[in-house]
Amino acid sequence: MLKLFKIVGLLEGISYIVLFFNMLVIKNMNFDLYKTLLFPIGMSHGILFVAYIILAILLKEKYQWSLGKFFKIAIASVIPFGTFYSEKKWLNE
């Protein structure tokens, strides 16, 4: 399950960056393309975010993570590039 969590974390981080790219770059270049991409990118990011949090809760119970470690890993999901840092810092122990 930890491997699945790492994969979901990687995909969630990538979807977060793609969502920001769509909001900040593509919106200024082509407004119609921005509108077209917003729903699929946003929906996939939302699903991955929810999966990341649910898996983090399950792993907290399975591996007896401290509350501090759990919150660090959970908060990393709302910071750009946070899931990448989280995977390197706290999940490779």
SULDAQUI-V367557 format. One record per residue. N is the residue number from 1. BURIAL is # if it has 9 or more other C-alpha atoms within 8 Angstrom, else .. Layout:
# SULDAQUI-V367557
N/BURIAL
N/BURIAL
This chain:
# SULDAQUI-V367557
1/.
2/.
3/.
4/.
5/#
6/#
7/.
8/#
9/#
10/#
11/#
12/#
13/#
14/.
15/#
16/#
17/#
18/#
19/#
20/.
21/#
22/#
23/#
24/.
25/.
26/#
27/#
28/.
29/.
30/.
31/#
32/.
33/#
34/#
35/.
36/.
37/#
38/#
39/.
40/.
41/#
42/#
43/.
44/#
45/#
46/.
47/.
48/#
49/#
50/.
51/#
52/#
53/#
54/.
55/#
56/#
57/#
58/.
59/#
60/#
61/.
62/.
63/.
64/.
65/#
66/.
67/.
68/.
69/#
70/#
71/.
72/#
73/#
74/#
75/#
76/#
77/#
78/.
79/.
80/#
81/#
82/#
83/#
84/#
85/#
86/#
87/#
88/.
89/.
90/#
91/.
92/.
93/.
